[in-house]
């Protein structure tokens, strides 16, 4: 599994109360100035300002589907077996059931890893989009803050309004790819923080 971010093993100083309050849980989807977070291309003087994942609520559909798949054999398999003209050997039934559960676990694991390792990072120098695509493959996109031309967000629908999440769109200059932070919590705060960092850049008007 590729390392996307990691905490330093030997902190250089004792964490303050503010550091402790900024510690993240394994399922954190929104963190400002998170303590101990590092990523593999981080510069020595680069600071992580925002750490983002998609909102936890986006996991509900695949979790519900996984639960349905786990319950299906106890309900559907007996009906299917009864409808067959001849009974199947017990070994076939056992292999079929185990295969069903194996595929279900694989489906759940893939969706969890896709959510867990798709992360968005904002530092004092750049914005970063790390996309988990396959088990051993990720796509790393970034844009320097001074290259950002426009930043906006959208939040539509009942769930997005109730749970306060949306999409952040970052338009950049030149050949740098535009970035999208999809379904992140508090998109207005994300836009506000990035704009604040852009205004504080050396030479910014």
Residue pairs with C-beta under 8 A, 6 or more apart in sequence:
1 135
1 136
2 117
2 136
2 137
2 138
3 40
4 39
4 40
4 117
4 119
4 130
4 132
4 138
5 37
5 38
5 39
5 40
5 51
5 119
5 121
6 38
6 39
6 40
7 36
7 37
7 38
8 36
8 38
11 36
15 35
15 36
19 35
19 36
20 35
22 31
22 32
22 33
22 34
22 35
23 34
23 35
23 36
24 31
24 34
24 35
24 37
24 51
27 56
28 34
28 51
28 53
29 52
29 53
29 54
29 55
29 56
29 184
29 185
30 50
30 51
30 52
30 53
30 184
30 185
30 186
31 37
31 50
31 51
31 52
32 49
32 50
32 193
33 47
33 48
33 49
34 48
34 51
37 48
37 51
38 48
39 48
39 121
39 128
39 130
41 140
42 48
42 123
43 125
46 123
46 124
46 125
47 123
47 124
48 121
48 122
48 123
49 122
49 123
49 124
49 193
49 197
50 120
50 121
50 122
50 190
50 193
50 194
51 119
51 120
51 121
52 119
52 120
52 121
52 122
52 181
52 184
52 185
52 190
53 115
53 116
53 118
53 119
53 120
53 184
54 115
54 118
54 165
54 182
54 183
54 184
55 163
55 165
55 183
55 184
55 185
57 159
57 163
57 165
58 115
58 165
58 183
59 111
59 112
59 115
62 107
62 108
62 111
63 108
65 107
66 104
66 107
66 108
66 111
69 100
69 104
69 107
70 101
70 104
72 100
73 97
73 100
73 101
77 93
77 96
77 97
81 87
81 88
81 93
113 132
113 135
114 132
116 132
117 130
117 132
117 138
118 130
118 131
118 132
119 130
120 127
120 128
120 129
120 130
120 181
120 184
121 127
121 128
121 130
122 128
122 190
122 193
122 194
122 197
124 145
124 197
125 144
125 145
126 142
126 143
126 144
126 145
127 142
127 143
127 145
127 148
127 170
127 179
127 194
128 140
128 141
128 142
129 139
129 140
129 141
129 142
129 179
129 180
129 181
130 138
130 139
130 140
130 141
131 138
131 139
131 140
131 141
132 138
133 139
141 177
141 179
142 179
143 170
143 172
143 176
143 177
143 179
144 176
145 194
145 197
145 198
145 201
146 198
146 201
147 172
147 173
147 174
147 176
148 170
148 171
148 172
148 173
148 194
148 198
149 171
149 172
149 173
150 170
150 171
151 168
151 169
151 170
151 171
151 191
151 194
151 195
152 168
152 169
152 191
153 166
153 167
153 168
153 169
153 187
153 188
153 190
153 191
154 166
154 167
154 169
154 187
155 161
155 164
155 165
155 166
155 167
155 187
155 188
156 166
159 165
160 166
160 183
163 185
164 185
164 186
165 183
165 184
165 185
165 186
165 187
166 183
166 184
166 187
167 180
167 181
167 182
167 183
167 184
167 187
168 180
168 181
168 184
168 187
168 190
168 191
169 178
169 179
169 180
170 178
170 179
170 180
170 181
170 194
171 178
172 178
172 179
181 187
181 190
184 190
198 204
